[in-house]
Each structure stands twice: as structure tokens, then as C-alpha cells.
Amino acid sequence: MKTRVTFPSDDLALAGILFTPDDYVDGSLPAIVISHPGGGVKEQSPSVYAERLARAGFAALVFDAAYQGESEGEPRGMENPFQRAEDIKSAVTYLTSRADIDAGGIGALGICASGGYVPYAAQTDHRVKAVATVSAVDLGSVFREGLGRTQDPAILQALLDQAGAARTEEARGAAPQLAAWIPDQAEELLETETRQFRETFEFYCTPRGYHPRAVQGWVLRSVDQLAQYDSYAMIRLISPRPLLMIAGSEAESAYFSREAIERAAEPKELVVIDGATHIDLYDKDEYVTPAVAELTEFFGKHLAG
């Protein structure tokens, strides 16, 4: 069963969907907050996982980040990592206010960029009793160093110059400057770019995963906040609560999960889905099914009343 909900985050109304088991009658359910990738929306991969976790007996809350999707906030497309963490904490707060949710049995799942935001938020929010990620990415690192850490340092310096100029221009009345998550000429680049670029294009820009509110651009000045953000610097603070990170064996982003697990304290576990790429774990049944099985066991063990 799906119920559309709204809840506040820093005085902005966030739009969400609460998935609950079809056979739910009464009592309090264990619940999972699910946060979307950068450029994504709640109706995409978060809902794929939420629907399946609801079938397994959990309540699952998906939502659009502030400034994105159906949620409030101007300028549209802000990708503020600190606001993103606050949104996750606000989603937890909302769940604790509901009589049908077990406030002592709330976990969180982050996909892609939210695989950075969720652990970051949970480090200091002890209400999150279990933390999981799928295809985790530290977006701060991606902006600082590029995927795979091969980016010329001059690129970040140029972006920070542009971000500062954009702030000044906005203060003088200019409209916020947007940068594309997927460039306009993406189709021309498919033969020369990385596999992850090609798969990202396929997911977001074809009927496979396209949604009209997704990947509509991010506000350029977001880069000065992203560049100073580190998803996993204090990941050890999640302990003694459990951490599960799921990555595909063929994912170009898998090093984020491996390194985060190395930095985390026990209890922690890295699960590698054989044959899966980063984007495969968004929606492909042959990879989502074993990932959900791992998540169901993990949350079932650690959120059970």
C-alpha cells in the first residue's frame, strides 16, 4: 500500500510516499527511510526497493530532497549535502511521530549519492538503528577528484571559481546558474565515455528509468558545499549500530564501499553482488533481488522489536 505524505525539513515541506505491507492491520511496524541518488527522485530506485521491503513486512518511506522533485525549496536543483543529511533526519523524525511506526525500530538506506548522505546523517542520529547503502558514492569526493580519482585538480579549482562568481551574480539579481547532471550532448559521448556514464544515460534518459522530475540540473554554486563534504570521515561513529554496504562486483564506484567499510567500526559488512554494475542495482531484477534479500535479513535482524 502506498500513501502520499509530507513532512517538514528546515521549514520546507518534503514530498514522500510511505509504503506499507498490504496485509497491515494494526500495531507498529519497523520502518526504513530510503534516500534517492543525486539527480534522482523518489519514484525511481527508492520506490523499487521500498515496494519490495514493504512486501517483506517493513514500512518504507521514500521522499524527494529539499529543492528537488515535488519537495519545496528555491532555487530548484540545489544539491546541498548538509541539507540532504538534514532531510534524512527529518524523515526519521516524521516516522517517529506516527502511531503505526515503531520509533525504536527505524533504519535507513541510501542509494548512490545517498549512500554517502545516509551514513553521514546516521553518524550523529542515534534514532537510526541500522544503516545500509546500495551502490554508495561520496559525491564530495567525486567533485573533488572525479570518479576513480583521476580528475585534474585544476577542474575543481575552476568549478570553485565559478561557484563563487555565481553567488555574487545571484546576489546582484541574476538567476541561479544550473549545471547538467547529464550533458546535452550525452548521446554523442556514449562511444567514448565510461561504462557508468553510458549506463547512467540509459537509466535516466530512456524509458527504463526516465522521470520528468529527475536530472533536471543542479545549481552550480552547490559545488562549494559539495567540495568540503566528506561522507565517511566520521563513519566510525555509526558503531555500535550495524552497517551494511552493498556494491556490484563490476561497479566503477565500488571502491567507495570498500574504503568506507575499512574506516567503519564493527559491526559492519560489505556484500558484493556478482556481475552487477553501479546502475544495475537501481532496478535490474537479477541484481535487485539478491540485494533486497540481504537488506531484508539485515533490517529484520536489527529492527525487530
N, C-alpha and C positions, 0 to 999 in steps of 0.2 A: 504494500500500500504506500502511496506517495502523497505527502501533504506539503503544500507550499507554505513557507513560513518566512517571517522577517525578524531580525533582531538587531540591536544597536552595537556599533563599534566606533568609539570616539565620536559619538553623536551623528554617525552616518548609519542609515538603515541598510543592512545587508540582506540580500535575497537568497533564500535557501530552499532546499527540498529535503524533507525528512522522510526517509524510507523506514518502514516498519514491517515486521513479518505479517503475511496475510492472515495467519491464524491467531494474531494477537487479540486477547480479550481484555485482560486487566493485569495489574501488577506492574513492577518496574523492570525495565529492560536494560541490559548492558548496552552501551552506546559507543559509536566511533565517529569522530569528526574526520571528514575526508577533504583535503585541500587540493586545489587544482594546479596544473602546470602553469608556468609563465606563458601568457598569451592564450591560455585555455579558459574554459568556462565549466560550470558545474554540470552541464548536461552531457559532457563528453566523458573522458575516462573516469572521473569521480563517480558518475552515475553507473558506469559499468560495474565498478567494484561495490558500490552501495547496494545495488539491486541483489547481487549475489550474497553479500554479507547479511542482508535482511532475510533472505531465504534461509540462512544458517541460524537465525534467531536473534540477530542484533538489530538495534535501531542504528541508522547511519545517516548522518547529516552532511549534505554537500551544500556548498554556498559559493557565490561569486565574491571575490575580494573587493574591498572598497575601491572605488574609481573604475571598476571593471564590470562587464556583464550587465546584469539587471540591478546591481547594487548602486547606492548613491555615491557621490563624490566627484568633485571637479578639481583639476582638469581630468577628463577621461583618459584612461590609459596609464595613469601613474603606476609605477612598479617600485613602491617603497618597501623594502624588506622589513623595516621595523613596523610599519602599518600592517604588513602581511602577517607578522607574528602576532600583533595585537588582534587581528581578525580571528585568528585561530583561538586565542584565549577567550575572545568574546563569544565564539561559537560554543566553547566549553561552558562558559557562564550561562548561556541560553539553555543548554541541555540540563544544567543543574537546577534550573527553575521549573522544569516540567515534572509533573507528578508521575508520568509514565516512564521516566528515566531513573535508573539507579545512579544517583550522584556520586557514589563511591566506586562506580564501575564504568568509567569513561576512558577510552583510549583515543589515539589519533593516528591517522595515516596520511602521509604526504607523497604526492606523485611528482616526479621530475623536480622542478624548482622548489615545490613544496616538500620534497624530500630533504631539502635544506631548511625551509621555513618551519616545518613541524618539529624537528629536533631542537631547533633554535628556541622556539616558543616553549617547548616542554622542559627545557633545561631549568627554567625557573617557575614553572607552573606545576606544582605537585598534585593538582587535581587530575592531571593526565597520568593514568596508572600504567599505561603500556604504550610504547611508541613504535611505529612501523613506517617503513618507506618502500616505495617501488620506483626503480629507475632514478634514484636520487641524484641531484645535481646541486652543487653550491654555485648559485648564479653570480655571487660576488667574485668567485674565482674565474668563472667564465668571462666576466667583463674585464677582470684584471689581466688574465693570462691567456684567454682563449680556451676552447675545448681541447684537451690534450696538452695544455700549457706550451703551445708553440707560437703564441701571438707576439709580434714585435712590441716591446714596451712603448714605443712611440705611439701606437694606436690608442692605448689608454690615455696617454698624456693629451693627445688631440681631442679625445672624447671629453675629457675633463675641462679642457679649454672651451669646448662647445657648450658644455653644461653650464659653466659659469656665465658665458655670454647669453645663453638662453634665459637664465634667471634675471639678468639685467634687462633684457628685452621685454620679458613679461612684466617686470616692474614698471616699465615705461608704457605698458598698454598693449604690447604685441600678444598675439595668440600663442599658446604653448606649441612648441615645435615637437612634432611627432617623428619617431623613427620606426621603420617597419620591422616586425619580427621576422617576416619572410619578405625579401626584396621583390619589387615589382617585376624584375627581370628573372625571377627564380626559374622559370621554365627553361630559359636559355642557359642556366648554370647547372642543370641536372646532370650533364655528362661529365662535368669537371669537378663538382663539389663532392664532399664526403658522403658516405652512405647515410649517415644520420641526417644530413641536410636533405637528401633525396626522400628519405622516409618521413621526415617532418613535413615536407611539402605534400607528400601523398596523403598523410593523415589530415592535415588542416585544410588543404586546398582542393580535395576531391570529395565525392560523396561518401567516402569511407568514414571520415570524421568531421567534415565541414559543419560549422555552425556560424550563423551570421553575426553573432556577437563575439566570436573568437578572433584572435590575432589581428586586431584592427589597428595595431600600432601602440608604441609605448612612448611616454613623454621623455624627451631627450634628457632633461635635467635629472631624471631618475638615476642617471649613471653615477652622479657624485655620491648618492646614498648607497647604491649597489657596490661601488668600488671599495667602500670602507666596511662592508658587512662580511662576516665570516661565519658560515653556518655551523661549523663544527669545532670552533676554538675551545668551547667550554662543554663539549658533548659529554664529558665525564660526569657532569652534574645530573644527568638523567639517572644514573645509578643511585640507589639500588633498584630502581624501576627497570623493567626489561626493555631491550631494544632489539628489533628485528629489521634487517635491511635486505631487500630482495633486488637482485640485479640479473640481467641477462648475460649469458656467457659471451655473447657476441656484441655487447653494448660498448660503444666508444666512451660512454660515461661511467663504466663500471668501476673505474679507479676511485671515484668519489666514495662509493660504498665501502670498498676495501680499506681505504685510508681512514674513513670515519670509524669503522669498526675497530681498527687498530688503536685509535685515540680514545675510544669509549672504554668505560669500566664495565665490569660484569654486573648483571647478566646481559650478554649480547650474543647475537647470532647473525651471520651472513649466509643467505641462501642464494645460490646461483641457479637460475633456470636455464637448463641446457638448450642451446640453439637460439635463444631469444636475443633480439636486439633491444635497444632502448625503447623504441616506439612499439615494437611487438607487444610489450607488456601493457600498452594502453588499452588494447581491445581485441587482440587475436586470441581466439578461444583456446588454442592448443598451448598457449603460454599463460593466459589469464587463469585458466582452470587450476594448474598446479600452484600458482601464486596465491589464489584465493584459498586453496586448501591449507597452505602454510599460515595464512592470516587467520583463518577460522580456528585452527588449532592454537595459535599464539594468543589471540584475543580471548578464546574460550577458556584457556588456562588462567589467564591473568586478570580477566574482568569478571569472572564468575563470582557471584555473591557468596 
